[in-house]
Amino acid sequence: MRAVVVRTYGGPEALLTVEVPAPEPGPGQVRITVEAAAVNPVDLFIRGGGLLMHGAPAREQTGMGCDVAGVVDALGEDVTGVEVGDRVLAASTWGGFNRDFGPYADQAVIAVDELAPVPAEWPAERAAALPLPGLTAWQCLDLLGLPEGSTLLVTGAAGGVGAMLVQLATLRGLTVVALARSGDEAYVRELGAHYFVDDIELVRELLPEGVDAAVDPARLVQPAHDAVRDGGKFIAVVVDGGPEDGRGIESQVMWAHSAREQLDALVELVDAGKVKVPVAATYPLTEAAAAHTRMAEGGLRGRLVLLP
């Protein structure tokens, strides 16, 4: 099978497509034939050696990818509740990304507790683009625990995580202030945003006392923190460091994790038409480097997805 790996950390050119034997599932794992694998910011982080800064040892080879959709083709020992032929999606993070092969491949091994069933009629790119953005948004909102009617600032509101945050926050009865590029206003309002700004400084003009909370997928950090009222809450999404302490604001950094019940709930919401899964573009698996280059440029509405 083909797999995209990194053997020397670096830019998009570090991504290599190699031919390798298909992996075998171990206990508690399944193997899937990959239909689609989404590109997430964490993939760029890993490719560049970001895990080394968190104390992970350098590896001779690292398999790429996290979000995946496909069809189960083999079961490991002690696997129940899943059958060969089932169509599934997953946010695959088993082993903390310390693995030789990941979902950027023709076949991938997934921990059974990281996957969820996906409707047969869903396009593969939709299924692959859902898990990590959906889980990140869901877990951020759970962490905030805001009551209905609270104001929430979402930065990067047109992106993969941002779009999920806008939709899920609206469903929870929150008032969403969306920050995105000026050309994205109609789009994020369709997602449910109540207010739109294309400059973070405008938040205080709308709400002089500040928003009750902010989630910051755009990694603005301090400017987004400054838009929060005294005693409010702030979540940075996958970023090293945080804003300056002060004003009684509770600040946290979010690293999402796989959660089967949450994935099931997200699939149900999407299937009911209550949540949209934005896909910006698709690329062949062999053009993973081009997809990484495009993601680094920013300004995307949703995820980029690789198709084997």
C-alpha positions, 0 to 999 in steps of 0.5 A: 500500500501507499503511505505518506510519512515523515523521516526528516522533520521540515516543510511540506517537502518532508512528506514522502509517499512510500510503498509498504506492506499493509499494517495488521491490527493489534488487540482492540484495533481495526484496519480500514480501507481509507476513503478519505483523510483530512488535513488538520493543523496538528499534521503540520505541527507534527511534520515540522517536529513540533512534538519534539518541543513537548519532549517526544523523542525523534523517530526514524519515521512518523506516519501522517494524519489523524482524521479518516473515513473508510471501510473496516477490512480486518479486525484485531483481537478483542474487538466487538461492536464492529464488523468487516464491511462497516463504514466508519470515521475516526480521529485517530490519535492512538500512540500519541502520533508515535507510529510508523503509519497513519491515515494518510495511506491506502489502509490504516489501523485505528483503535476501536474506541476512536471510531464511529459509524458513518452513514453509507450515503455520506461523501467520504470527504465529509466524513473525514472532515468531521472528527477533529474539528467537531470534537475540538469545538464540542470539547471547548464548549463543554469546558467553558460550560456557558449558560444560554444567552452568554456571548462567545467570540470565535476567531477564525470562524470560517475555518474548520474548527471555527465553523463547528464552534459557530454552529454548535454554540448556536445550537446551545443557545449562545450568542456568537460573535464571529471573527473572520475575513470580510469576504466570509461574513455571509458564510459565517452568518449562514452558520448561525453567527449573530455578530460579525467582525473582520477586525478583533478591535471591533469586538469592544465596539459591539460589546464595550464590556467584552464577551463572556468567553472566547475560543481562539482557533486563529491563534491570535492569543492576546488580542482575543483574550483582550476582548473578553470581559473581566472574569470571563473565560478564554480557550486557546486551541492547540498553541504553545503559551498563553495570554498574560494573566489578569482581570480574573479571566480563566485561560486554558489551552485545548488539545482535543481527544477522541470520544466515541459518544461525542463522535456519535452525537456529531454524526447525528447532528450532521445527518439531521441537517443541523450541522454542516461540515465544510470541505474547502478542497480535495487533493490526491493522496500523492499531493499531500505536500500541496495540501499542507502548503495550501493549509499553511496559507490560511483563509480556508473555509473548512478542511482540505481532504486527501483522497487515495 
